[in-house]
Amino acid sequence: MAIVSSARLPSLPFAPPPPPTPKTLILVTRRSLISWATAIVSSSSSSSLLPSSAASSPLPPPAAGFFEIPASGGVKALDLRVGAGATPVDGDQVAIHYYGRLAAKQGWRFDSTYDHKDEMGDHVPFLFVVGSGNVISGIQAAVKSMKVGGIRRAIIPPSQGYRNTSQEPIPPNFFDRQRLFTTIFNPTRLANGEGSTLGTLIFDIELVSIRHP
């Protein structure tokens, strides 16, 4: 298989945004989650998503607010940078970097590809085949309408997030994995009707490359 398009990999991880104060974080409705995520966008430095060598060319401010991705089941996205490369289709293998957070834990970061390194110390992107069904639906929906080189923030509702503990991406750290799944699938809180907020995810995603089969 040949790489048809690729983007330069950042050398630094996504910088964690400052945690919101308890007074401003009210995880009750999807609307409040979107408002909180929008606040993160305005309070986080967009240039922190780029390597230090690109500091002279920081990301421009988002051109528009969050929008709902068509036929995504309610996934909302904000393009922090629009890519200039190809767009993937079903059957393509894509490489992405991501920074995943759990809204029910005040934006706790449960996993990031920038924590995954090979024997040379290089960051290892996450690979998956678009349309394979192995990855949570919200990530697939977000990536399918991106272009290589783009960076997108996606708010993924529980219905498009983790539906079981075998869906990828799975945090490699046991304690992070346990905390993530015991929160999302907490039977007591689900019985109390909190399912609409427990599994809401926020992912920063960079589409690095595409390989056609």
Secondary structure, DSSP 4 states (H G I P E B T S, - for coil): --EEEE-PPPSSPPPPPPPPPTTT--TTSHHHHHHHHHHHHHHS-GGGGS-GGGTTSPPPPPSS--EEPTTSSS-EEEEEE---S----TT-EEEEEEEEEEGGGTTEEEEEGGG-B-TTS-B--EEEETTSS-B-HHHHHHHHT--TT-EEEEEE-GGGS-SSTTSBS--SSHHHHHHHHHHHT-HHHHHTT-HHHHT-EEEEEEEEEEE--
